[in-house]
Amino acid sequence: MNQIPQPNQAAAERIAARRSRINRIRSRIAAGAVAVFIAAFAGLLVQLNSGQDPVLSKKSSAATTSSTAKPAASTPVTSTPATSTAPSQPAPVATHQS
């Protein structure tokens, strides 16, 4: 004769199977999130190490274009003598803290 499982035992087996399935899903999602995180930062690291930094390339191209630009019509430069020999200090700034 086949043994018929008790209702409590069958429920316990279903609960154990559900917990096992939930743990597998959680671990797969966590592993996937870690893999995406590592892949994203590895891609950034490779891009920066190869010298293709988008921020630096924009600054260097702006500096290149400004240094090659033709100067405007020359104007005479006049120098005015300094009235005092003491170093000038910036005006005090009022700060308010609440």
DRENDOSE-53808 format. One record per residue (C-alpha): x, y, z; residue in one letter. Coordinates in steps of 0.001 Angstrom, whole numbers, plus 500000, padded with zeros to 6 digits. Layout:
! residues N
XYZA...
***
This chain:
! residues 98
500000500000500000M501168503527499206N501655505834502088Q499348508846501912I501068512017503120P499465513779506029Q498011517249505312P500545518958507556N503413517134505898Q502196518027502384A501800521666503367A505292521710504857A506734520263501647E504967522903499541R506210525664501828I509763524311501664A509581524128497850A508256527701497703R511052528972499985R513630527190497869S512224528723494683R512106532218496254I515721531900497438N516836530813493940R515065533786492344I516525536236494879R520047534920494437S519762535079490634R518526538671490748I521285539672493165A523917538001490973A522501539737487900G522568543141489605A526178542636490672V527118541532487148A525486544618485591V527221546885488123F530629545340487435I530094545462483659A529079549136483730A532053550259485780F534444548022483860A533255549699480671G533848553135482190L537292552074483397L538264550783479957V536993553978478305Q538912556242480690L542107554187480499N542019554278476704S541979558086476817G538457558583475524Q537139560655478403D534265562721476973P534689565532479502V538398565947478895L538001565796475126S535514568685475152K537842570844477241K540834570083475083S538966570833471866S537704574137473289A541220575036474374A542554574108470948T540023576223469102T540534579224471351S544303579083471042S544118578932467236T541611581769466950A542894584962465381K543278587887467771P541082590927467352A542426594237466073A545273595332468252S544606598134470681T547309600089472422P547973598930475931V548392601682478457T549584601073481948S548541603201484859T550853603628487812P549713602042491040A548596604521493659T549638602465496678S552323599910497226T550446597915499877A548801594725498631P545093595125498161S542827592968500254Q539355591872499289P536424593530500973A535016591652503969P532037589474503231V529110589276505632A527928585747506321T524714584893508074H524145581668509883Q520804580771511282S
***
